[in-house]
């Protein structure tokens, strides 16, 4: 899984079974959220239900909302991500929002003055190496003591490494024995280095993650897109994680449904030895979908993978009923009954 960062912690809570409690997990989550926000104000806290997709894994899979912003300007990405999160926070549906971008941390950068370095008889790599050795240390050799080995690190004394001025005043010896200060050869720059860089498809990206309260993922994504509005030039936004899986799965389900209808038709055409009878039988299929969606509407359930599997199963049942009717009808008509009487009797 993802490596745990030092400023993060996870707590797993196991509740008693659904029979023994009178509140649902989402309700308890909503209450816990309020309570924790009071006890730890201003902290970045998420309450995730255990997910089939990413059990104890990172937030990437356990949080349903997963928005990826991509572009080449890291600063613009951060600003845009903060703007979208601020918009999402105003909508009570979106909770536990986090941004993968952790901001910047200060670092000491420098540019090399090539003319001065060559005048001193040195090469740029030598200067860079000297600074690196002074601050970070370089392994010169290893000291052996029996079976143990110890690295011998060459590094500037502590006093030199503490301040920028000390590093800049560090002397370097040129090839002619001349001494020159490092500060003469380089120009220091104050810059912020990103604490964490995320890329996908070789493009810089910032991910916004969040949980949902009382709204299905599909509808939540439509809302999030509306809140995000138009993005700056050269920036794209896409849904990943569970949203991407949902899109792919629905695609496969629709394919399966179309395939099921084609195969049913082929089997029926062979069974009735006619191209028309299967059509009369399959006229009832669209009507069954009306019933299925009506049922979901009445119970207030969403069109999910499970209900989709149910719809495909329903297709089979409806076809079976229609086969019995049409087949019985044909038999009565073969006996010489009129079409109307045969249908009524069937």
C-alpha positions as CSV (number, residue, x, y, z in Angstrom):
1,X,0.0,0.0,0.0
2,X,1.0,3.6,0.3
3,X,3.7,4.5,2.8
4,X,2.4,6.0,5.9
5,X,3.6,9.6,6.4
6,X,4.9,10.6,9.8
7,X,2.1,13.2,10.3
8,X,-0.7,10.8,9.5
9,X,-2.5,8.1,11.5
10,X,-5.2,5.6,10.9
11,X,-7.7,4.2,13.4
12,X,-10.0,1.2,12.5
13,X,-13.2,1.1,14.4
14,X,-15.3,-2.1,14.4
15,X,-19.0,-1.6,15.1
16,X,-21.4,-4.2,16.4
17,X,-23.5,-6.0,13.8
18,X,-26.4,-4.3,12.1
19,X,-28.9,-6.3,14.1
20,X,-27.6,-5.1,17.4
21,X,-27.7,-1.3,16.6
22,X,-30.5,0.9,15.5
23,X,-28.5,3.4,13.5
24,X,-26.9,3.0,10.1
25,X,-23.1,3.4,9.5
26,X,-23.6,6.6,7.4
27,X,-25.7,8.2,10.2
28,X,-23.0,7.3,12.8
29,X,-20.3,8.7,10.4
30,X,-22.2,12.0,10.2
31,X,-22.4,12.2,14.0
32,X,-18.7,11.2,14.5
33,X,-17.7,13.8,12.0
34,X,-19.3,16.6,14.0
35,X,-17.9,15.3,17.3
36,X,-14.3,14.9,15.9
37,X,-14.4,18.4,14.3
38,X,-15.2,19.8,17.8
39,X,-12.4,17.9,19.5
40,X,-9.8,18.4,16.8
41,X,-10.7,21.7,15.1
42,X,-8.7,22.5,11.9
43,X,-7.3,19.0,11.5
44,X,-7.6,17.1,8.2
45,X,-9.8,14.2,9.2
46,X,-11.6,11.6,7.0
47,X,-14.1,8.9,8.0
48,X,-14.2,6.2,5.4
49,X,-16.5,3.1,5.3
50,X,-14.6,-0.1,4.5
51,X,-14.5,-0.3,0.8
52,X,-14.4,-3.5,-1.3
53,X,-12.1,-1.8,-3.7
54,X,-9.4,-0.5,-1.4
55,X,-9.8,-2.0,2.1
56,X,-7.1,-0.6,4.2
57,X,-5.3,1.0,1.2
58,X,-4.9,4.7,0.7
59,X,-7.6,7.3,0.3
60,X,-7.4,6.9,-3.4
61,X,-9.7,4.0,-3.5
62,X,-11.6,4.2,-0.3
63,X,-13.0,7.7,-1.0
64,X,-15.5,7.7,-3.8
65,X,-15.0,11.2,-5.1
66,X,-11.6,11.4,-6.9
67,X,-10.9,14.4,-9.1
68,X,-7.7,14.7,-11.0
69,X,-6.5,18.1,-12.2
70,X,-3.8,18.1,-14.8
71,X,-1.6,20.8,-16.3
72,X,2.0,21.9,-16.7
73,X,2.0,24.8,-14.3
74,X,2.2,23.5,-10.7
75,X,1.4,26.8,-9.1
76,X,-1.8,27.2,-11.2
77,X,-2.8,23.7,-10.4
78,X,-2.6,24.3,-6.7
79,X,-4.6,27.6,-6.9
80,X,-7.3,25.8,-9.1
81,X,-7.5,22.8,-6.7
82,X,-8.0,25.2,-3.7
83,X,-10.7,27.1,-5.6
84,X,-12.6,23.9,-6.5
85,X,-12.3,22.5,-2.9
86,X,-13.6,25.8,-1.5
87,X,-16.6,25.5,-3.8
88,X,-17.2,21.9,-2.9
89,X,-17.1,22.7,0.9
90,X,-20.1,25.0,0.5
91,X,-22.2,21.9,-0.7
92,X,-23.1,19.7,2.3
93,X,-22.9,16.6,0.1
94,X,-19.1,16.7,-0.1
95,X,-17.3,15.9,3.1
96,X,-13.7,14.9,4.2
97,X,-12.2,16.9,1.3
98,X,-8.4,16.6,0.9
99,X,-5.9,17.8,-1.7
100,X,-2.9,15.7,-2.6
101,X,-0.7,18.9,-3.1
102,X,1.1,19.5,0.2
103,X,2.4,23.0,-0.7
104,X,6.1,23.9,-0.8
105,X,9.0,23.7,1.6
106,X,11.8,26.2,1.5
107,X,15.1,25.2,-0.1
108,X,18.4,26.8,-0.8
109,X,19.1,26.9,-4.6
110,X,21.9,28.5,-6.5
111,X,22.9,29.3,-10.1
112,X,26.5,28.9,-11.2
113,X,28.5,31.8,-12.6
114,X,30.4,30.0,-15.4
115,X,32.8,32.9,-16.2
116,X,34.0,33.3,-12.7
117,X,34.4,29.6,-12.2
118,X,36.5,29.2,-15.3
119,X,38.6,32.3,-14.3
120,X,39.3,30.5,-11.0
121,X,40.5,27.5,-13.1
122,X,37.6,25.2,-11.8
123,X,34.8,23.3,-13.5
124,X,31.1,23.8,-12.6
125,X,30.8,20.1,-11.5
126,X,33.7,20.6,-9.0
127,X,31.9,23.5,-7.4
128,X,28.6,21.7,-7.2
129,X,30.3,18.6,-5.7
130,X,32.1,20.7,-3.1
131,X,28.8,22.3,-2.0
132,X,27.1,18.9,-1.9
133,X,30.0,17.4,0.1
134,X,30.0,20.3,2.5
135,X,26.3,20.2,3.3
136,X,25.2,16.6,2.6
137,X,28.5,14.7,2.9
138,X,30.1,12.3,0.5
139,X,31.2,8.7,1.3
140,X,35.0,8.8,1.0
141,X,35.7,5.2,2.0
142,X,34.6,2.4,4.4
143,X,36.2,1.5,7.7
144,X,36.2,-2.3,8.4
145,X,36.1,-3.7,11.8
146,X,35.9,-7.5,11.7
147,X,32.7,-8.2,9.9
148,X,31.3,-4.7,10.3
149,X,31.7,-1.9,7.9
150,X,31.3,1.8,8.6
151,X,30.9,4.5,6.1
152,X,33.5,7.3,6.3
153,X,31.5,10.5,5.4
154,X,33.4,13.7,4.5
155,X,31.4,16.8,5.4
156,X,31.8,20.4,6.5
157,X,31.7,21.1,10.3
158,X,28.3,21.8,11.8
159,X,28.9,25.5,12.0
160,X,29.3,25.7,8.2
161,X,26.1,23.8,7.5
162,X,23.8,25.9,9.6
163,X,23.8,29.2,7.8
164,X,23.7,30.3,4.2
165,X,26.4,32.9,4.8
166,X,28.8,30.2,6.2
167,X,28.3,28.1,3.1
168,X,28.9,31.1,0.8
169,X,32.1,32.0,2.7
170,X,33.5,28.4,2.3
171,X,37.0,28.5,0.6
172,X,37.8,26.4,-2.5
173,X,41.3,25.8,-3.7
174,X,41.9,26.3,-7.4
175,X,44.5,24.3,-9.5
176,X,47.2,27.0,-9.0
177,X,46.8,26.8,-5.2
178,X,44.7,30.0,-5.2
179,X,41.8,30.2,-2.7
180,X,38.4,31.5,-3.7
181,X,35.2,31.8,-1.7
182,X,32.2,29.7,-2.9
183,X,30.1,32.9,-2.7
184,X,32.2,34.4,-5.5
185,X,31.3,31.5,-7.9
186,X,27.5,31.1,-7.3
187,X,24.4,33.2,-6.9
188,X,22.0,32.0,-4.2
189,X,18.2,31.8,-4.9
190,X,15.5,31.4,-2.3
191,X,12.9,29.0,-3.7
192,X,10.1,26.7,-2.6
193,X,10.4,23.0,-3.5
194,X,7.2,21.0,-3.8
195,X,6.8,18.6,-0.8
196,X,5.3,16.0,-3.1
197,X,5.1,15.7,-6.9
198,X,2.4,13.6,-8.5
199,X,2.4,12.8,-12.2
200,X,0.2,10.7,-14.4
201,X,0.8,10.2,-18.2
202,X,3.9,12.3,-17.6
203,X,1.7,15.4,-16.7
204,X,1.8,17.1,-13.3
205,X,-1.4,16.5,-11.4
206,X,-3.2,17.4,-8.2
207,X,-5.9,15.1,-6.8
208,X,-8.9,16.2,-4.8
209,X,-10.4,13.4,-2.7
210,X,-13.7,13.4,-0.8
211,X,-16.5,11.4,0.7
212,X,-20.2,11.8,-0.1
213,X,-23.2,12.3,2.2
214,X,-26.6,11.2,0.9
215,X,-25.9,11.3,-2.8
216,X,-24.8,8.7,-5.4
217,X,-21.4,9.0,-7.0
218,X,-22.8,9.6,-10.5
219,X,-24.9,12.6,-9.4
220,X,-22.1,13.9,-7.2
221,X,-19.7,14.0,-10.1
222,X,-22.3,16.0,-12.2
223,X,-22.5,18.5,-9.3
224,X,-18.7,18.7,-8.9
225,X,-18.3,19.4,-12.6
226,X,-20.8,22.2,-12.3
227,X,-19.0,23.6,-9.2
228,X,-15.6,23.4,-11.0
229,X,-16.9,25.4,-14.0
230,X,-14.5,26.3,-16.7
231,X,-10.8,25.5,-16.1
232,X,-7.9,27.7,-17.2
233,X,-6.3,27.1,-20.6
234,X,-4.1,24.0,-20.7
235,X,-5.7,22.3,-17.7
236,X,-7.9,19.2,-17.7
237,X,-10.1,17.6,-15.1
238,X,-11.1,13.9,-15.0
239,X,-12.6,11.5,-12.5
240,X,-10.5,8.5,-11.3
241,X,-10.7,5.8,-8.7
242,X,-14.2,4.6,-8.1
243,X,-15.7,7.0,-10.6
244,X,-13.5,5.6,-13.4
245,X,-14.4,2.0,-12.3
246,X,-18.1,2.9,-12.3
247,X,-17.9,4.3,-15.8
248,X,-16.0,1.2,-17.2
249,X,-18.4,-1.2,-15.4
250,X,-21.5,0.5,-16.8
251,X,-20.0,0.4,-20.2
252,X,-19.4,-3.4,-19.9
253,X,-23.0,-3.8,-18.5
254,X,-24.6,-2.1,-21.5
255,X,-22.5,-4.3,-23.8
256,X,-23.7,-7.4,-21.9
257,X,-27.3,-6.2,-22.1
258,X,-27.1,-5.7,-25.9
259,X,-25.4,-9.0,-26.3
260,X,-28.1,-10.7,-24.2
261,X,-30.8,-9.3,-26.4
262,X,-29.0,-10.4,-29.6
263,X,-28.5,-14.0,-28.3
264,X,-32.1,-14.2,-27.1
265,X,-33.3,-13.2,-30.6
266,X,-31.0,-15.8,-32.2
267,X,-32.2,-18.6,-29.9
268,X,-35.8,-17.7,-30.4
269,X,-35.5,-17.5,-34.2
270,X,-34.1,-21.0,-34.1
271,X,-36.7,-22.3,-31.7
272,X,-39.8,-20.9,-33.5
273,X,-38.2,-21.2,-37.0
274,X,-39.4,-17.7,-37.8
275,X,-37.9,-14.2,-37.8
276,X,-41.2,-12.5,-36.8
277,X,-42.2,-14.5,-33.7
278,X,-39.0,-13.5,-31.7
279,X,-39.9,-9.9,-32.4
280,X,-43.4,-10.3,-31.0
281,X,-41.9,-12.0,-27.9
282,X,-39.3,-9.3,-27.4
283,X,-41.8,-6.4,-27.6
284,X,-42.2,-7.0,-23.8
285,X,-38.5,-6.2,-23.1
286,X,-38.7,-2.4,-23.2
287,X,-41.8,-2.6,-21.0
288,X,-39.9,-4.6,-18.4
289,X,-37.3,-1.8,-18.1
290,X,-40.1,0.7,-17.3
291,X,-41.0,-1.6,-14.4
292,X,-37.4,-2.0,-13.3
293,X,-36.8,1.8,-13.2
294,X,-40.2,2.4,-11.6
295,X,-39.3,-0.1,-8.9
296,X,-36.0,1.7,-8.2
297,X,-37.8,5.1,-8.1
298,X,-40.4,3.8,-5.6
299,X,-37.8,2.4,-3.3
300,X,-35.4,5.3,-3.7
301,X,-32.5,3.1,-4.8
302,X,-29.8,3.9,-7.3
303,X,-29.1,2.3,-10.7
304,X,-25.9,0.4,-9.6
305,X,-24.1,-2.6,-10.8
306,X,-26.3,-4.9,-8.7
307,X,-29.5,-3.4,-10.0
308,X,-28.1,-3.6,-13.6
309,X,-27.5,-7.4,-13.1
310,X,-31.1,-7.6,-11.9
311,X,-32.3,-5.9,-15.1
312,X,-30.4,-8.4,-17.3
313,X,-31.9,-11.2,-15.3
314,X,-35.4,-9.6,-15.6
315,X,-34.9,-9.7,-19.4
316,X,-34.6,-13.5,-19.2
317,X,-37.7,-13.9,-17.1
318,X,-39.8,-11.6,-19.2
319,X,-38.8,-13.5,-22.4
320,X,-39.7,-16.8,-20.7
321,X,-43.2,-15.5,-19.9
322,X,-43.7,-14.2,-23.5
323,X,-42.4,-17.5,-25.0
324,X,-45.1,-19.5,-23.0
325,X,-47.8,-17.1,-24.2
326,X,-46.9,-17.0,-27.9
327,X,-46.2,-20.7,-28.0
328,X,-49.6,-21.6,-26.5
329,X,-51.2,-19.1,-28.8
330,X,-49.6,-20.7,-31.9
331,X,-50.8,-24.2,-30.7
332,X,-54.4,-23.0,-30.3
333,X,-54.4,-21.3,-33.7
334,X,-53.0,-24.5,-35.3
335,X,-56.1,-26.2,-33.9
336,X,-58.2,-23.8,-35.9
337,X,-59.2,-21.2,-33.3
338,X,-59.4,-17.5,-34.3
339,X,-56.4,-15.2,-33.3
340,X,-58.5,-13.3,-30.8
341,X,-59.8,-16.5,-29.0
342,X,-56.3,-18.0,-29.0
343,X,-54.8,-14.9,-27.4
344,X,-57.5,-14.6,-24.8
345,X,-57.1,-18.2,-23.8
346,X,-53.3,-18.0,-23.7
